[in-house]
Amino acid sequence: TEHQFTQAEIELIFEGLTIKKRVLELMDRQWESKPYYEYAPRFVTQKNIATGRQKLVQYKDILDRVEKEIGVDREVVVAIWAVETRYGANQGAYSVLRTLNTLFDAYPRRSKFFRNQLVHFLVLCKENDVDPKTIKGSYAGAFGQTQFIPSSFRAYAVSFDGDEKRDVWNSIPDVLASIANYLKQYHWTLN
């Protein structure tokens, strides 16, 4: 009711939705929870570094604007893009709706957190006229080239390509500016 969903809308969204056991298995053995020396070799590779250098040249004009208008170093923005999705190549294959519902319903340790994320997800889909059943992401409910969780998308995603739509899936200007905006909001400053 608070977010103006009708009962019919909610029933349609959740119709046939089931728990994804694989999500629960993956949550209990996340790579990100390993020591850095074990996790880093997965993304700090010569290929990733070379691609990062290419992206710095390819998106120079956008990154110039990001640094000027948002105030975050281009190398940091591109490095985060690399780590999160390999420059957009790996945005995840799990239904974000099903994942968040699974984690809310069947992952008691963080159920309250994931319930909140599920609500944010449904609201952001409504705000952006997106079918929640179509969005894919990680086994933890993050999505897009930024790998934002729903509350982070709503708080930090920005439109930087002139169309006023926050598109962290396909718009490189929006992706890079959203990563920078996230850091800016946590008081990042240029070196």
Secondary structure as GFF3:
##gff-version 3
##sequence-region A 1 191
A	DSSP	alpha_helix	7	14	.	.	.	ID=ss1
A	DSSP	alpha_helix	21	27	.	.	.	ID=ss2
A	DSSP	three_ten_helix	31	33	.	.	.	ID=ss3
A	DSSP	alpha_helix	36	39	.	.	.	ID=ss4
A	DSSP	three_ten_helix	40	42	.	.	.	ID=ss5
A	DSSP	alpha_helix	46	58	.	.	.	ID=ss6
A	DSSP	alpha_helix	60	69	.	.	.	ID=ss7
A	DSSP	alpha_helix	74	85	.	.	.	ID=ss8
A	DSSP	beta_strand	94	95	.	.	.	ID=ss9
A	DSSP	alpha_helix	96	106	.	.	.	ID=ss10
A	DSSP	three_ten_helix	108	110	.	.	.	ID=ss11
A	DSSP	alpha_helix	111	127	.	.	.	ID=ss12
A	DSSP	three_ten_helix	132	134	.	.	.	ID=ss13
A	DSSP	beta_strand	136	137	.	.	.	ID=ss14
A	DSSP	alpha_helix	150	156	.	.	.	ID=ss15
A	DSSP	alpha_helix	172	185	.	.	.	ID=ss16
###
